[in-house]
Amino acid sequence: MGKLSVELCGIPLDNPIIPASGTFGYGYEFAELYDINCLGTFSFKGTTLHPRFGNPTPRIAECTAGMINAVGLQNPGVDAVIAEELPKLAKVFHKPVMANVSGFSVEEYAETCKKLDELSQVGWLEVNVSCPNVHGGGMSFGVDPVAAASVVKAVKAVTTKPVIVKLSPNVTDIVAIAKACEDAGADGISLINTLLGMRIDLRTRKPIIANKMGGFSGPAIFPVALRMVYQVAHAVSIPVIGMGGVQSSEDVIEMMLAGATAVEVGTANLIDPFACKKIIDDLPRVMQRYHIASLADIIKGVD
């Protein structure tokens, strides 16, 4: 059998498969279905300094080959995550977990990351500067190189763990933002978050989403994600995590050839809660078909 293991920012992964933030909760819910220790790791639900109820409903809309969500970072706040969610996770997941962090100011990002940095359970901090579903935070930092860099510098000043910056595709030049994050000290880049999308109800002639617009995800965005992963991976020297419409083992191989060290799976988990397990189980077959002895050897395998 081919070698599935990779290394992400100095931390070994048994395989490159990572359920994406917002699609896997805090993990223990999925542990009722299967042993989630088969995963490389997972990125838990986007966490902010203070509790958030999220956006008004409806906040989900179906699309051809995808979906739109405008959940709005609903979460209990970092203190409750540390006190309640992560202890429950520790009972069922015995690997380092990736902490996904959002904020509404540079100071909020730094304070939340500082709290999570103290936990041995957390392996990486995935700093989300790319959420399109909130006003005044998230993507407002991720669309400007200077603003994104300011978040990275503030987080790096108060943390010791690898900092991976999650970027938005809703920009003119994603490479410029990725390089600004690298120059500011980021240890890795993850991309892409959702594209900004909209649906209209023909009967009411109003937007389906109460927020009017939301994040478009699913297999329809895969070619865009692949292109951006390729561009960024060939422009920076730090690891890249690829995501965006990944549905299969073949998609994972494509992402890694484009330059991804690891691959996050998002919307597929909402369609089939066993999606990540199925991809991991299927990877050896696909590796054998395409004569791949080790996944680590194919990273950035396309010039």
FIVEXDO-890681 format. One record per residue (C-alpha): chain; x, y, z. Coordinates in steps of 0.2 Angstrom, whole numbers. Layout:
<rs>
unit_c1_c2_c3
A_X_Y_Z;
...
</rs>
This chain:
<rs>
unit_c1_c2_c3
A_0_0_0;
A_6_18_-4;
A_12_29_10;
A_-2_42_15;
A_8_51_28;
A_13_70_26;
A_20_83_37;
A_11_100_40;
A_21_114_48;
A_32_101_57;
A_18_90_64;
A_15_73_56;
A_-1_68_49;
A_-6_50_45;
A_-14_56_29;
A_-18_73_22;
A_-37_73_24;
A_-44_87_36;
A_-63_90_38;
A_-65_109_35;
A_-71_121_49;
A_-89_123_50;
A_-93_106_42;
A_-87_95_57;
A_-93_104_72;
A_-81_101_87;
A_-78_83_81;
A_-87_72_94;
A_-103_72_85;
A_-95_63_70;
A_-86_51_83;
A_-103_44_86;
A_-103_38_68;
A_-85_32_65;
A_-68_32_73;
A_-62_50_68;
A_-44_46_73;
A_-43_39_55;
A_-42_58_50;
A_-26_67_47;
A_-34_80_59;
A_-49_92_58;
A_-52_110_59;
A_-65_113_72;
A_-80_126_71;
A_-75_144_68;
A_-72_151_86;
A_-73_169_91;
A_-68_178_107;
A_-86_181_112;
A_-102_170_109;
A_-111_173_93;
A_-129_168_88;
A_-125_169_70;
A_-136_177_56;
A_-155_176_55;
A_-163_162_46;
A_-165_156_32;
A_-146_154_30;
A_-144_139_19;
A_-149_139_0;
A_-146_124_-12;
A_-138_127_-29;
A_-133_117_-44;
A_-117_107_-39;
A_-116_116_-22;
A_-124_127_-8;
A_-124_144_-1;
A_-123_147_18;
A_-123_162_29;
A_-122_154_46;
A_-112_169_52;
A_-99_161_64;
A_-112_154_76;
A_-102_148_91;
A_-102_148_110;
A_-86_159_112;
A_-68_153_115;
A_-70_151_134;
A_-84_139_132;
A_-75_130_118;
A_-60_128_130;
A_-71_123_145;
A_-84_112_137;
A_-81_107_119;
A_-63_102_119;
A_-64_91_134;
A_-78_81_126;
A_-67_80_110;
A_-52_74_120;
A_-62_58_125;
A_-64_53_106;
A_-49_61_96;
A_-32_58_101;
A_-22_68_89;
A_-18_87_88;
A_-33_97_82;
A_-33_112_71;
A_-42_127_79;
A_-51_139_67;
A_-51_157_74;
A_-61_172_68;
A_-62_190_74;
A_-69_207_72;
A_-53_216_76;
A_-34_213_76;
A_-35_212_95;
A_-49_199_95;
A_-39_188_84;
A_-24_189_95;
A_-33_187_111;
A_-43_171_105;
A_-27_163_98;
A_-17_167_114;
A_-31_157_124;
A_-30_142_112;
A_-11_142_110;
A_-10_137_129;
A_-19_120_125;
A_-8_105_121;
A_-23_98_112;
A_-22_111_99;
A_-9_108_85;
A_-12_122_73;
A_-21_139_73;
A_-31_142_57;
A_-34_160_57;
A_-49_164_46;
A_-47_181_37;
A_-60_175_24;
A_-77_173_31;
A_-90_181_19;
A_-105_180_30;
A_-101_193_44;
A_-101_211_44;
A_-85_220_49;
A_-74_205_52;
A_-67_190_44;
A_-66_194_25;
A_-64_213_28;
A_-46_208_34;
A_-43_195_20;
A_-46_206_5;
A_-32_218_9;
A_-13_213_10;
A_-9_225_24;
A_-24_221_35;
A_-21_202_33;
A_-3_205_38;
A_-8_215_53;
A_-18_200_59;
A_-4_188_56;
A_9_199_65;
A_-3_201_80;
A_-6_183_82;
A_12_177_80;
A_17_189_94;
A_7_180_106;
A_7_162_100;
A_20_148_98;
A_10_136_88;
A_10_136_69;
A_-1_149_62;
A_-11_145_45;
A_-20_159_37;
A_-36_155_28;
A_-39_166_13;
A_-54_172_3;
A_-56_169_-15;
A_-66_185_-17;
A_-51_196_-21;
A_-42_202_-37;
A_-24_195_-32;
A_-24_181_-20;
A_-5_178_-22;
A_-2_196_-16;
A_-12_192_0;
A_-3_175_3;
A_14_183_1;
A_10_197_13;
A_4_184_26;
A_20_174_23;
A_31_190_25;
A_22_194_41;
A_27_177_48;
A_13_165_44;
A_18_146_44;
A_5_141_31;
A_-9_146_20;
A_-26_137_18;
A_-37_141_3;
A_-50_144_-3;
A_-64_149_8;
A_-81_151_0;
A_-85_162_-15;
A_-99_175_-12;
A_-115_169_-20;
A_-134_173_-20;
A_-150_165_-24;
A_-168_173_-27;
A_-184_164_-23;
A_-195_166_-39;
A_-211_166_-29;
A_-207_179_-17;
A_-195_189_-28;
A_-183_190_-13;
A_-166_183_-9;
A_-168_165_-1;
A_-154_169_12;
A_-160_182_25;
A_-142_189_24;
A_-145_191_5;
A_-128_184_1;
A_-118_170_8;
A_-103_158_5;
A_-105_147_-11;
A_-96_130_-9;
A_-97_113_-16;
A_-90_104_-32;
A_-94_119_-43;
A_-80_129_-36;
A_-66_115_-37;
A_-58_122_-53;
A_-57_139_-46;
A_-50_132_-29;
A_-37_122_-39;
A_-31_136_-49;
A_-29_147_-33;
A_-20_133_-24;
A_-8_131_-39;
A_-5_150_-40;
A_-1_152_-21;
A_9_136_-19;
A_21_141_-32;
A_22_159_-25;
A_26_155_-7;
A_38_144_2;
A_27_139_17;
A_15_124_16;
A_-2_126_8;
A_-19_117_13;
A_-30_116_-2;
A_-49_116_-1;
A_-64_120_-11;
A_-76_108_-19;
A_-66_92_-14;
A_-77_77_-16;
A_-66_62_-20;
A_-49_54_-18;
A_-45_60_-36;
A_-49_78_-31;
A_-36_76_-16;
A_-23_70_-28;
A_-26_85_-40;
A_-25_97_-25;
A_-8_89_-20;
A_-1_90_-38;
A_-6_108_-38;
A_4_111_-22;
A_-6_107_-7;
A_2_98_7;
A_-15_93_15;
A_-33_94_9;
A_-48_100_18;
A_-65_93_14;
A_-80_104_18;
A_-97_103_10;
A_-95_85_6;
A_-97_81_25;
A_-114_90_25;
A_-120_79_11;
A_-112_62_18;
A_-105_62_36;
A_-94_48_31;
A_-86_57_16;
A_-69_60_24;
A_-68_42_29;
A_-73_36_12;
A_-60_47_4;
A_-46_40_16;
A_-51_22_13;
A_-51_25_-6;
A_-34_34_-7;
A_-24_18_-8;
A_-34_13_-24;
A_-31_29_-32;
A_-13_30_-28;
A_-11_12_-35;
A_-20_17_-51;
A_-9_32_-54;
A_7_24_-48;
A_10_35_-33;
A_21_27_-20;
A_20_41_-7;
A_8_56_-6;
A_22_67_0;
A_32_65_-16;
A_18_72_-27;
A_16_89_-18;
A_18_103_-31;
A_20_89_-44;
A_14_101_-58;
A_25_115_-64;
</rs>
